[in-house]
Amino acid sequence: MTLAGTLEAAETAAPVESLDVVAHMLKEHLGAASVSFLITDFNGSSVVRLGAAGSVETGESARRIPLRGTLYDDVIRSQRPGVQDQGEGALVRIVAPVTNRGDAIGLLELFLPTAPDVETMREIGETAHALAYIVIANRSFTDVYQWGRRTVPLSLAAEIQHRLLPVSLACEAAQFAVAGALEPADHVGGDTFDYVIDRDSVQLSVTDAMGHDVAAALLATLVVGALRRARRGGAGLEEQARQGDQAVREHGMAGYVTGQLLRISLLDGEAHFINAGHPWPLRMRDGKVQQIVPKVDLPFGVRPTHPYRLQSLDLRPGDRLVMLTDGMLERNANSLDLSALIADTRALHPREAARTLIGAIVDASHGHLEDDATVMCLDWHGAEYAQRDAATGANLADASPPSSTGPTTAGR
């Protein structure tokens, strides 16, 4: 059960059967009564068990297992394996996180005849880590993983919207950890978020297209495509904003999109952003949450043509930055103190903080949002944590970067 052997065995199988091959290897090697993989759904509130390829009926909706109050929830939040031993004669249950760079993809669950020793737990942990790479490598070839993530049928607008999001909703690096979460309204409102890591920077964006349903999703597709095209062509934030604005004006049929673009240098921590008529970001520093008040330019697509101003952002190691859309501020949730909730979740990983914020808005709105709710949560550790000694290759920083927001590097 070496990492290389696990990956090699999975690669020889068909994409839809790769998980089954690994499950069979674990079952034989550890004498497990059963082994299964559970994948998290789109909003991270439940998991779906993916059984053997022949036993999964993808013509029906996936069976949702709610996370709240379960061992699954504890393992995902802590990113540490959970062991449940009910005594002599009972099978021992082990649940391990399947995570890559902070993106909680799912869980590996085993039932063993006896309590595992340290070496067995190490093998289970390594296999769970390998499973993350196996899912990432195979999900572009099959719809099975997508089927498992949708526990309710998606509308056409929601399908388009989900395809605009980054493949991994969370990411960790030495200098930062970032995660996004989106809860569509009853009638999809065109929210999106995006991030990318370049050699010397991390770039984030949050956008909100006017309108609802398919029209909003198409408008969102237009602006996200324009922003990505400009960014991938090496354009700076100002040119990205200009091209996004031009695309909406020329093809958006009189629609408009609000947005916020952010770029942080991974070399020196210098941060700049552009605000196109978008809700202001929030920054938590030393446990205190403050709204950042920027110069606000017109949304993308609003005439006449106008320049976009590049603004500096004061971002220091230990800060948590929260970018959101106006669905997080909707009137049904006006009793919710968002700043207090951000402060209360400071010890959580950005992935869990983002999900908690979204969950609070959904609960306050009694499960029915009038507009999409989107949040991106970024923990900035500092550029110095990427510095390496040229001679030894050793990391010059401590293993765990100091942060006023608490631990953020629990995921692999």
C-alpha positions in Angstrom: 0.0 0.0 0.0 2.7 2.5 -1.0 1.6 5.8 -2.4 3.2 5.0 -5.7 1.6 1.5 -5.8 -1.8 3.0 -5.0 -1.6 5.6 -7.7 -0.3 3.0 -10.3 -3.2 0.6 -9.5 -5.7 3.4 -9.9 -4.3 4.6 -13.2 -4.6 1.1 -14.7 -8.4 1.1 -14.0 -11.1 2.9 -15.9 -11.7 6.4 -14.5 -15.1 5.4 -13.0 -13.5 2.3 -11.3 -10.3 3.8 -9.9 -11.8 4.3 -6.4 -13.0 0.7 -6.4 -9.5 -0.6 -7.1 -8.1 1.3 -4.2 -10.9 0.2 -1.9 -10.3 -3.4 -2.9 -6.6 -3.0 -2.2 -7.3 -1.6 1.3 -9.8 -4.3 2.0 -7.3 -7.1 1.2 -4.3 -5.4 2.8 -6.0 -4.5 6.1 -8.7 -7.2 6.3 -11.4 -4.5 6.3 -15.0 -5.6 6.4 -15.9 -2.7 4.1 -14.2 0.4 2.5 -16.0 3.3 0.9 -15.4 6.8 -0.4 -17.8 9.7 0.4 -17.7 12.8 -1.7 -18.8 16.3 -0.4 -21.7 18.0 -2.2 -21.6 21.4 -3.7 -22.3 23.4 -0.6 -20.3 21.2 1.8 -23.3 20.4 4.1 -23.5 16.7 3.2 -21.7 13.8 1.7 -22.7 11.1 -0.7 -21.3 7.5 -0.6 -19.9 6.3 -3.9 -20.1 2.5 -3.9 -18.8 0.0 -6.5 -19.2 1.3 -10.1 -21.9 -1.3 -10.9 -23.9 -0.4 -7.8 -24.2 3.4 -8.4 -27.4 4.2 -10.2 -26.6 7.7 -11.6 -30.0 8.0 -13.2 -31.4 8.9 -9.7 -30.4 11.7 -7.3 -27.6 10.9 -5.0 -28.5 9.9 -1.4 -27.5 12.8 0.8 -26.0 12.2 4.3 -26.2 15.4 6.3 -22.9 16.3 8.0 -24.1 18.3 11.0 -23.3 16.6 14.3 -21.7 13.5 12.7 -18.2 12.0 12.9 -17.9 12.9 9.2 -18.4 16.6 10.1 -15.7 16.4 12.9 -13.2 14.8 10.5 -13.8 17.4 7.7 -13.5 20.3 10.2 -10.5 19.1 12.0 -8.8 17.4 9.1 -7.8 14.6 11.4 -8.8 10.9 11.2 -11.6 9.8 13.5 -11.7 6.4 15.2 -14.9 4.9 16.6 -14.4 1.8 18.7 -17.5 0.4 20.4 -15.8 -2.4 22.2 -15.2 -6.2 21.9 -17.0 -7.9 19.1 -17.9 -4.7 17.2 -16.1 -3.5 14.1 -13.9 -0.4 14.5 -14.9 2.5 12.3 -12.2 4.8 10.8 -12.9 7.9 8.9 -10.0 9.8 7.2 -10.1 13.1 5.3 -9.6 13.1 1.6 -8.1 16.5 1.1 -5.7 18.2 -1.3 -4.2 21.7 -0.6 -7.1 22.5 1.8 -9.8 21.4 -0.6 -12.0 18.9 1.3 -12.9 16.5 -1.5 -14.4 13.8 0.6 -13.8 11.0 3.2 -12.4 7.5 3.3 -14.4 5.2 5.6 -13.3 1.7 6.7 -14.6 -0.9 9.2 -11.8 -3.0 10.7 -12.1 -6.1 12.9 -9.6 -4.7 15.4 -8.4 -1.3 16.5 -5.7 0.0 14.2 -2.1 0.5 15.3 0.0 3.5 14.5 1.4 2.0 11.2 -2.1 1.1 10.0 -3.3 4.6 10.7 -0.3 6.0 8.7 -1.2 3.7 5.8 -4.9 4.8 5.9 -3.8 8.5 6.0 -1.5 8.0 3.0 -4.2 6.2 1.0 -6.7 8.9 1.8 -4.2 11.5 0.5 -3.6 9.4 -2.6 -7.4 9.3 -3.2 -7.5 13.0 -3.4 -5.1 12.9 -6.3 -7.0 10.1 -7.9 -10.3 12.0 -7.8 -8.6 15.1 -9.2 -7.0 13.1 -12.0 -10.2 11.3 -13.0 -13.0 13.7 -12.5 -12.5 15.3 -15.9 -13.2 11.9 -17.6 -16.5 11.0 -15.9 -19.7 12.5 -14.6 -19.8 10.1 -11.6 -18.1 12.6 -9.2 -20.3 15.4 -10.4 -23.4 13.2 -9.9 -22.3 12.6 -6.4 -21.9 16.3 -5.6 -25.4 17.2 -6.6 -27.9 15.9 -4.1 -30.8 17.9 -5.7 -31.4 18.5 -9.4 -29.7 21.7 -10.7 -31.5 24.2 -12.9 -29.9 25.2 -16.2 -28.8 28.5 -14.6 -27.3 26.7 -11.6 -25.5 24.2 -13.9 -23.9 27.1 -15.8 -23.1 28.9 -12.6 -21.2 25.9 -11.1 -19.2 25.5 -14.2 -17.8 29.0 -13.8 -16.4 28.3 -10.3 -12.8 27.1 -9.8 -12.5 23.3 -9.8 -11.2 23.4 -6.2 -13.1 25.7 -3.9 -10.2 26.0 -1.5 -6.4 26.2 -1.7 -3.4 26.4 0.7 0.1 27.7 0.0 2.9 28.8 2.3 1.8 32.4 2.1 -1.9 32.1 2.3 -5.1 29.9 2.5 -8.2 30.8 0.5 -11.7 29.4 0.2 -14.9 30.3 -1.4 -18.5 29.3 -0.9 -21.7 30.1 -2.9 -25.3 29.4 -2.1 -27.6 30.0 -5.1 -30.9 31.8 -4.5 -34.2 30.1 -5.4 -33.8 31.8 -8.7 -30.0 31.9 -9.5 -28.6 35.4 -9.4 -25.4 35.2 -11.3 -22.8 35.2 -8.5 -19.3 33.8 -9.2 -15.9 33.7 -7.6 -12.5 32.8 -8.9 -8.8 32.5 -7.9 -5.5 31.6 -9.5 -2.0 31.2 -8.3 0.8 32.5 -10.6 4.5 32.2 -10.0 4.7 35.5 -8.1 1.1 36.3 -7.1 -2.4 35.1 -6.2 -5.4 36.7 -7.8 -8.9 36.6 -6.6 -12.2 37.9 -8.0 -15.9 38.1 -7.0 -18.6 39.1 -9.4 -22.3 39.5 -9.3 -24.3 39.7 -12.6 -27.6 41.6 -12.6 -30.9 39.7 -13.0 -31.8 36.1 -12.2 -31.8 32.6 -13.8 -30.3 31.9 -17.2 -30.0 35.5 -18.3 -27.8 36.2 -15.2 -25.8 33.0 -15.7 -25.1 34.0 -19.3 -24.0 37.5 -18.2 -21.8 36.0 -15.6 -20.3 33.6 -18.2 -19.4 36.6 -20.3 -17.6 38.6 -17.7 -15.8 35.6 -16.1 -14.6 34.5 -19.6 -13.3 38.0 -20.3 -11.5 38.4 -17.0 -9.9 35.0 -17.3 -8.9 35.6 -20.9 -7.2 38.9 -19.9 -5.6 37.4 -16.8 -4.3 34.3 -18.7 -2.8 36.7 -21.3 -0.7 38.3 -18.6 -2.8 41.5 -18.2 -2.8 43.5 -15.0 -5.9 44.2 -12.9 -6.6 47.5 -14.8 -6.6 45.8 -18.2 -8.6 42.8 -16.8 -11.2 45.2 -15.6 -11.2 47.1 -18.9 -11.7 43.9 -20.9 -14.4 42.7 -18.6 -16.2 46.0 -19.0 -15.8 46.0 -22.7 -17.2 42.5 -23.0 -20.3 43.3 -21.1 -20.9 46.5 -22.9 -20.5 44.9 -26.3 -22.3 41.6 -25.7 -24.2 41.9 -22.4 -27.5 43.2 -23.9 -27.6 46.3 -21.6 -26.8 44.2 -18.5 -24.1 45.0 -16.0 -21.9 43.1 -13.5 -20.4 44.3 -10.2 -17.1 43.0 -9.3 -13.9 43.1 -7.2 -10.5 42.1 -8.4 -7.6 41.5 -6.0 -3.9 40.7 -6.6 -1.4 39.9 -3.9 2.3 39.6 -4.6 3.7 36.3 -3.2 7.2 37.9 -3.2 6.6 41.0 -1.0 3.0 40.8 0.1 2.0 44.0 -1.8 -1.7 44.0 -2.5 -3.9 45.9 -5.0 -7.5 45.8 -5.9 -10.2 47.3 -8.1 -13.8 47.8 -7.0 -16.5 47.9 -9.8 -19.6 48.9 -7.9 -19.2 46.0 -5.5 -19.9 45.5 -1.8 -16.9 46.5 0.3 -14.6 43.9 1.7 -14.0 43.2 5.4 -10.7 42.7 7.1 -10.1 41.1 10.4 -6.9 42.1 12.2 -6.1 41.1 15.8 -9.6 39.9 16.3 -11.3 43.1 15.2 -13.3 43.3 11.9 -13.2 46.5 9.9 -14.9 47.4 6.6 -12.5 48.6 3.9 -13.9 51.7 2.2 -12.5 51.8 -1.3 -12.9 54.2 -4.2 -15.8 52.7 -6.1 -15.9 52.7 -9.9 -18.9 51.8 -12.1 -19.9 48.2 -12.6 -18.8 46.4 -15.7 -21.0 47.2 -18.7 -22.3 50.6 -17.5 -21.9 53.3 -20.1 -20.0 55.5 -20.9 -16.5 54.0 -21.0 -14.6 54.8 -17.9 -11.2 53.9 -16.4 -10.8 51.6 -13.4 -8.6 52.8 -10.5 -6.0 50.5 -9.0 -6.0 50.9 -5.2 -3.6 49.7 -2.6 -4.7 47.3 0.1 -3.2 47.2 3.6 -2.7 43.5 4.2 -0.5 42.2 6.9 0.5 38.7 8.1 -2.2 37.3 10.3 -5.0 39.2 8.5 -8.2 37.6 7.3 -9.9 39.2 4.3 -13.5 38.5 3.4 -15.0 39.4 0.0 -18.7 38.9 -0.5 -21.7 39.7 -2.7 -24.8 41.6 -1.7 -26.7 38.4 -1.1 -24.7 38.2 2.1 -26.4 41.5 3.1 -29.9 40.8 2.0 -32.7 42.2 4.2 -34.0 38.9 5.4 -30.7 38.5 7.2 -30.3 42.0 8.5 -30.6 40.8 12.1 -27.3 38.9 11.6 -24.1 40.6 12.7 -21.8 39.6 10.0 -18.7 41.3 11.5 -19.3 39.5 14.8 -19.7 36.2 13.0 -16.4 36.7 11.1 -14.7 37.4 14.5 -16.4 34.3 16.1 -15.1 32.1 13.3 -11.5 33.4 13.4 -10.2 30.0 14.6 -11.7 28.1 11.7 -9.9 27.3 8.4 -11.1 29.7 5.7 -13.0 26.7 4.1 -15.0 26.1 7.3 -15.4 29.9 8.0 -16.8 30.5 4.5 -19.3 27.6 4.9 -20.3 28.8 8.3 -21.0 32.3 7.1 -23.0 31.0 4.2 -24.9 28.7 6.5 -25.8 31.5 8.8 -27.3 33.6 6.0 -29.3 30.6 4.7 -30.6 29.9 8.3 -31.5 33.6 8.8 -33.4 33.5 5.5 -35.2 30.3 6.5 -33.6 28.4 3.6 -34.9 30.7 0.8 -32.5 33.3 -0.5 -33.8 36.1 -2.7 -30.3 36.6 -4.1 -27.2 34.4 -4.4 -24.9 34.6 -1.4 -21.2 34.3 -2.1 -18.1 34.7 0.2 -14.4 34.4 -0.3 -12.2 34.1 2.8 -8.4 34.7 2.6 -5.9 34.2 5.4 -2.7 36.0 4.6 0.4 34.4 6.4 3.0 36.6 4.8 5.4 36.5 1.8 8.4 35.5 4.0 6.9 32.0 4.4 7.8 31.2 0.9 11.5 32.2 1.2 13.9 29.3 1.0 17.6 28.9 1.6 19.3 28.5 -1.8 21.9 26.2 -0.4 19.8 23.8 1.7 16.3 24.2 0.3 15.1 24.6 3.9 12.1 26.7 4.7 13.3 29.8 6.5 9.9 30.2 8.3 8.5 28.3 11.2 6.3 25.3 10.4 3.2 27.1 11.4 2.8 30.8 10.4 1.5 33.0 13.2 -2.0 34.2 12.6 -4.6 36.1 14.6 -7.2 34.0 12.9 -6.0 30.7 14.3 -4.8 27.6 12.6 -5.4 27.4 8.8 -3.1 24.7 7.6 -4.9 21.6 8.8 -5.6 20.3 5.3 -2.9 18.5 3.2 
